[in-house]
Amino acid sequence: MNCTVRCRNLISGLAEKSTTVRFEGKKVSKSNKKTNDERFIANYGSSPLVCSMIYEDLQRTRVPAARVSSKANLKVRFFLMAMHFLKCYPTERQREATFQYCPSWSRRKIWFWINRIAALQSEKIFWPKDNFGNDIWTITVDGVHCWIQEPTHQEFSKDTSYFSHKYNHAGLCYELGISIGSNRLVWMNGPFPAGKSDLKFFKEDGLKAMLIAKKKMCIADGGYAGSDHIHHCSTPNIHDSRPVRRFKARALKRHEKFNGLIKNFHSVDCRFRHSIGKFKSVFEAICVICPYQIETDKPLYHVLVEDVLLEDEVEEWLTSNKVAGRLGCEQD
């Protein structure tokens, strides 16, 4: 039996028995597989299949910072403890009641696994080698805000550079870019203080320069509008034809769906209690997990440019025929 089958059987078996989510055997036996899987996802944020794929890749990866090779660290319960932390973000006493491990000892295991999941980003989040081929509009870009504890300031009670208009509290922001033609996250940059606008991230922190070098364009919302980068970042505007308007709207809505996958993890959807350095590890680990979900059970929808254009051509044909019919009636 190969590594893939062993990993999946191990984690799927735990899901079916619900031993890792503290359900009694009688309650588990009365429930079907779908119910037990839902219980598993509610506690670990991903299906048993996704968890087994990540667990397997951590053993097979060639990235030194991500590889887990020591048998002492390969207990699946420690891995699931880290997944539970990302999904539910419990306090140490809550985690102790769930997993029956000493808080100080389990804390080391959790961050061991989170840091290694985050290190998989070099294999899961990257700009394609073919540079998207002949496509010009290649990615959608948006900033994701997350609520954090108020950072200290040397002179004032609050540091306004961290103020997030989305939370009305201190926050951090990541800039994400999702491929329009495929279900992949290809750009991740951050974290930045949330008081800095998305447009400043784009212009000052690398993405604009890379798009210029690659001779590509991105699609973004109205917050990125500006005359000095219209050849690199396209935003919705009144000059767009109807097919282009619909194309941009669908692409941006698709990006919001990916943001929703991230916010399904409570660790980044509530106030983050740990340091900024640990927030970076947590957010990037979640951004590694989400592509696994997209590949298996939560695919993003396709923008379907052909269908939008075809529908527009049909409506244009109907409109022209109605006009022609009115003109014929007037001539009669």
N, C-alpha and C positions, 0 to 999 in steps of 0.2 A: 504494500500500500504506500503510495507516494505521499510527499509532504502536504500537497493540496488536499487530498482526501482526508488525511488524518486531522488537519486543522479544522476543516469544515465539519467533520463528524464530531469532533470534540466540542466545538462551540455550539453546533446545532443540538447536540445532545443536552448540553446545559440549558439551552433555550426550551427544549421540550419538557425537561424536568422542572424548569423554572427554579433550579436550586440557587441561582445567583441573584434572584430577586425576592427571596425569602417567602415563597408560597409553599404551603404544605402539600404533601403528596396527594392527599385525597382531593384537594381543590384542583390540582394540576390534572389528575386523571379524568376529572369530569369535563375538562375543557378540551376543545379541539386544537389542532396545530396553529390555526390562525390566531386564536385568542392568546395562546402562549407566546407566539411571535410578537403580538402587539404589546404584551407585557414586557417582553425583552426590549423592544424598541423604545418603550416609554421610559425605561431605566438606563439604556445605553445609547440611545440616539440613533442607532443603526440596526439593520437586520443582522441575524447570525451570519448570513452570507458575506455581507460587507465586513463585519468584524473578522471573519476568518481570512478574507483576502488581505486585509491590512496586517494581520498577525503573521500570515505566511510571507508577505513581502518584506516585513521587518527581518525575517531570517534569511531571505534570499538577496536582499539589496546589496549593491556594491558600494553604496555610500557609507563610509566608515562611521560617520556620526549617527547614522540610523540603524546600522546593523546590530542585531541582538544575537550573539553567538554563545554566550555562556549559559550552560544548562541551569545554573543557579537562578538566572533571571527569567527563564522561559516558562514560568508558571502562568497559565492562562488567566487565573483569578487576578493576578496583579495587573495584567493587561486590561481586563474587564473593569477593574477598580478605577483605572485611569479613564476609560470610556465613560463610566458612571459619573466621575468627577466632571468631565466636560459637559455631559448632558444635564445633570441635576445640580451641580455645584453645591454639594452639601458642606456643612461645617464639619470639623474634625470629629466632634462628638456624634453627629448624625452618621458619619461614615463608620465610626467605630461600632455603632449599634447595628448597622447593616452588614458589615463584613467581619466583625469580631476580631479586628486587628488593632494593635496599639497605634494611636494617632501619629506619634513621632516616627515609628517604623514604616507605617503605610504611606506617610507623606513622602518619604524618600523613593518608594516604589512608584508612586503616582507620577512624580516629576521625572523619574527615569524614563517611563514609557511615553509621557507627553513630549518630552524633548526629542525622543527618537521618532515618533510619528511626525512631528514638525520637520525633522530633517529629511523626510521623504519628499519634500517639496521640489527638490532638484529633479526628481523623476516624474512628478505629477504636474508641476506648474512650470511651463517653459514656453518660449516663443518657438514656433515650428521651424525646422531647418529649411523648408522650402519657401519660407517667408510668405505663406498663404497663396503661393502661385501668382496668378494674374489678378486676383481680387484687389480692389482698391480700398473699399470699406471693409475692414478686417475684424475690428473688435468694438464692443460697447464698453464704456468706461463710467464708473460711478464710485463715489466715496461711501464707506460704511462707517457710521458712528457707533461707538460703544461707551457706556457709562462707566466711569471709574471713580475711585475715592478722590477727594479734593487734594491735589498736590500742595505741598507747602511752598510758600514764597518768602524770600528773605526780608522783604519790606512790608508787604501787604497781607491781609488775611486770606485773600484769594488770588490765584493766578489766572487772569482773564484770557491768557493765550490758550487755555484748555477749555474754555466755555463752549459747550455744544448747544446750538440752537435747536437741535432735535430733542434733547433731554432737559434743557435748561439747567444742566449741571456740568461738572467737569467731565471731559470725555477724550477719547482717542479715536483717530480715524485711519482707515486703510483705503488705499486706492486699488480697485480691482478692475481687471480687463478680461472680458469673456469673448471667446471666438464666436463670430457670427455664423460661420459655416460649419462649426462642429460643437459638440457638447464638452467644451474644455475651458478651464480657467488658464489663461496664458500670461497674465500679468498680475503681480501683487507687490505693493510698495507701501511701506509704513513700519511702525505706527508714527503718526504725526499728531501734535496737539490739535484738538477739534476746532479751536478758534481760527485756524487757518482755513481759508476757503478751498473748495475742490479745484477751482481754477488755478490757484497758486500752486497746489500740488502738481497739477498737470504741466504748468509752464516752467516751474523751478526745480522739480525733483526727478527729472529723467524721462518721463514718457513722451513729452513733446519732442525732445531731442532724438529719441529713438525712432519715432514715427517719421521725422524728417530724414534720418539716415536710411530707414527702410523704404522710404517713399510710399508710405501707406497713410490711411486716414482712419479715424475712430468716429463713433457716434456717441453723443452724450446728451444729457438733458440741458435745459435752458441755463443752468448755472454755469455752464462752460462757454457761453456765448461771448464772442469778442472778435473784432475785425483783424487783429494781428495774428490769428492762427486759423482762419477759416479754411485754409488749404490743408489743414492737418486734423481738424476736429469739426465735425458737422453736427449742428444742433437743429431741432425743429424750427422752421421759420415759414413765413407767409409765402415765400417764393417757391416752395416745394410743390411739385405736382402731386396729384392725389396718390398715385402709387408710391412715390417716395415718402410721403407723409405716413402712409400706412406701414411701409417698410420700417421706418424709424420707430414708430410707435410700438410695433410688435417686437422689435429688437430690444428696446428699452424695457418693455414689460417683461420680456424674457430674462433680462438682467435682474430685475426686481425679484423674480422667482428664485434666482440663485441666492440673492441676499436673504430671502426667506428661509432657505435651507440652513444658512449660517445662524440665523436668529432662533432656529429650533433648539439650539444648544443654550441652556440657561446660563452657562458661565459667561456668555457675551451678550445676553439679553437682559441681564440685571446688573446691579452695581458690582463691579469687579473689586474684590477685597484685597487682592495681592498687589505686588509691585508691577511697574510698567514692564520690566524685563520678563516677568512671568506671564503678563498679558500677551506679550509678543509670542511666546511659546504656545499659549493656549489658542490664540486666534489662528496662528499659522497651522497648528495641528488640525483645527476644525476645517480650514481651507484645504487641507490634504484629504480629510475624510469625505467632504462633499463631492469631489470628483468620483470617488468610489461609489457613492450613492447614485450619482447620475449614470454611471456605467451599468448599474444593475437594476434598481427598482424605482428610481426617480428621474427619468430622463427629461431634459429640457425640450420644449417643442421647437420645431424648425420654423424659421422665419417665412419660408415658402414664398419667395419673391415671384416665382412664375405664376402662382395662383392669384396673387394680388394684381399682377399686370393683366392677367387674363380677365379677371373680374372687371377691371377698369375698362378694358377694351370692349367688353360686352355692353357695359353701361354707356360708353361713348357711342357705340353703334345704335343702341336703343334711343339715345337722345337725338342723334342725327336723323334717325328715321322718323321720330316724332316731329322734329322741325320740318323735315321734308313733307311729311303728311299735312302739317298745318299750311305750308306754302301751297301745296296742291289744292287744298280746300279753298284757299283764298283766291287762287287763279280761276277755279271753277265758278 
